[in-house]
Amino acid sequence: MNADLDPNSGITAFPLGLANRSGFSLWAPPSEIGAADAGLHKSYETPNTAMWMETLDSLVEKGVPAPTKLKIDVDGFEPEILSAGKNLLGHPRLQSVMVEVDESNIKSMSEVLRIMSASGFEEPQTRHAPYFDENHYLPFSNYLFVKP
């Protein structure tokens, strides 16, 4: 992790999964190192690992300090993660949230925008890396939400 390169970064990483509920879920690890094809599954037909999951709100309730910045890139589960973090999203300490959004999934994108607006964040700044233009990542952008 890049934060390991700077011991004064103030970044704390937590080795756990985020979900819309706390508890164990089945997780299918990526098939290749660096691949983005990991996912939660409800089936035992694919190789799975039991993984402890937390919600954003449950982490704060358990004593994890509310962050000032948050980055969410969960390959399609963004609305579920955000909907289980409404207390954290409204926390005065949290000033900005970056969310990777698949703009081809209008329902998911609209739900992310609705949750963030209801939590007091301004319209997002959108960032799309040019190297995404020539591959299957074309519809993916990072949305930066900030509080006024």
N, C-alpha and C positions, 0 to 999 in steps of 0.2 A: 504494500500500500504506500502511496506517495507520502502520506503523513509520517510514515516511519523515517523518512529521510530528514525530517525537521522535527527534532524532539520538542521544539517550542511552538509547534503549529497550533496547539490548543484543540486539535481534532482527536476525538475519541471514537473508535470503531467498536461495534458490538457484534460478536460472532453469533448472530441468531437471525431467524427469519421474521419478517413482518407479515401479518395476515389481518383478517377482519375479526379474528377471535384468538384468544390465547389457548394453547394446548398443542398436542402433537398433531402433525400432518405428515402425509407421505410426500416426499420430495424426490424428484428424479434429477440427480446431478448431471451436469453437462457431459456430453459424450466426448468432447475434446477440451483441452485446457484453453481457457479464454472464450469458449463458445457461449452464446447467449440462448441456448435452447433448454435451459433448466426450467422446471415447472412443477407445480403442485398437481397431484393426481389423486383420483378417488378409486383407482383401479390397482389391483395387484398384478396386472398383466405385464407391466414394465418394471424394470429394476428400480426399486425405491429405497429410500432411507427415511427412517422416522426422524423428524426434526422438530425441535421445540419452536413454537411460534409465539410471538407477542403482538399486541396492537400498539400503536403509538401511544395511546392513552394509558395502557397498562404499564408501559415502561416508566412513565412519569409518576403514576400512582405507586410504583414500587421503589421510588426514590431516585431514579435517573434524572439528573437536572434537565430541565427543558432547554433545548438548543437555541442558539440565535439563528442558525442556518441549517437547512435540511435539504438533502438531495434524495429523490426517489426515482429509481429506475428499476421497475419490477416486471417489465415485459408483459403489460396488459392487465395487471392487477391494481393499477393506480387508483381507480375509484374505490375499490374495496379497502385498500390501505388507508386512504384519506378519510373515508366515511367512519372508520374506527379510530380516528384521531382528532375528532372535532374539538375536544378540550385542549389538546396540545396546539392545534391550529389557532385557537383563540387566545392562547397564552401570550401575555405582553412581552415576554422575553424573545419569542420567535419573531424574527423580522423578515426573513425571506425563505422561500421554498422553491427549489428547482425540480420540475417534474418532467420526465421524458414522456412525450405524448405521441401516440400513433394517430396522425391526423386523418388517416383513412377510416378509422373507427369513430364515426361521428357520435355514436351513443356514449362511448367511453370519454371522448374528448369533451363533450357537452357536460357530462357529469363532473369531470375534474374542474371545469370552469365554474360550474354552479357551486360546488363545495368550497372552492377557494374564495369566490365572491362572498358567499354567506359567512365565511370566516374572517372577513374584513380585509382581504387582499385586493390590490388594484388589478386592472387588466394586465395580463402578462406581457413581458418582452419575449419575443420568440427568437430562438437561435437554432439555426440549421447548418450543420457542418457541410461545406461544399463536397467533401469526399463521399457524402451519402447520396449525391445526385445520380451517380452511375451504378447503383446497385439496389438490392431489395430493401434497403433502409431509407429510400427516398421519402416515404411519408412520416418519418420520425423527426421530431423537433424537441428541443428543450424549451420549456416554458418557465420563465423566471417570474415568480410572483413576489411582490414586496408589499409591506404594509405602509400606509401613508405616514 
